[in-house]
Amino acid sequence: MTTPKHLEVREELLAQLLARSTALWGKARTEELRQQIEQTTDALIQISHSLPGREEEPAFFW
């Protein structure tokens, strides 16, 4: 199950990756990557919400 701590850790990791990306590839490429990550995350959430049995196994989903 996703807890506030899990969300905090996930956000911290993302911030670290984006900072590293900025150092390596610049702000423009990092923004592209951030947008791709955001779009992919949204798509995965939509998919997970449409799976059958979601109510029986809520810990599996975001």
N, C-alpha and C positions, 0 to 999 in steps of 0.2 A: 504494500500500500504506500502511496506517496504521502509523505509527511512534510510539514513545514521545513524540517531539517534536510530532508532529501531535496526539496526545491532549492533551499539555500546552497547546498553543496553543488547542485547542478548549475545554478547561476554563477557560482564562484568559478567552477571549472570552465564554463563558457567564457567568462570574462578573461580568464588567464589565456585561453586559446586565442581569443580575439586580440589580446594585447600582443601575444607572440606573433600572430599573423601580421599585425600592423608593423611590427619591427622587421619582419622578413619581406613582406610584399607590399606594404604601403596601405594607406587609408582606403583608397578606391577598391582594391581587391578585397580587403577585409570587409567592407560594406557589402560587396557582392556575396561573400561567404556567409555573412550574418543573415542576409535576406534568404539565401538558400536554406540555411538551417531553420529559420523561422517557418518558411513554407513547408519544408519537409516535416517539421514537428506538427504543424497544423493538419497536414494530410494524415499523419499517423494517428492523431487524436480522433479525426473523423472516422477513420477505418476502425479503430478500436471501439468507438461508440456504436458502430453498426454491426459488430459481430454478435452472433446469436449466443445466448447464455451469459450475456454481460451481467445480468442481475445476480446470477448464481456465483460468479467469480469476480466480484468487484475489485479485489486486490490486484488482479492482473492488468487492469486498465489504468490509464492516467487519471 
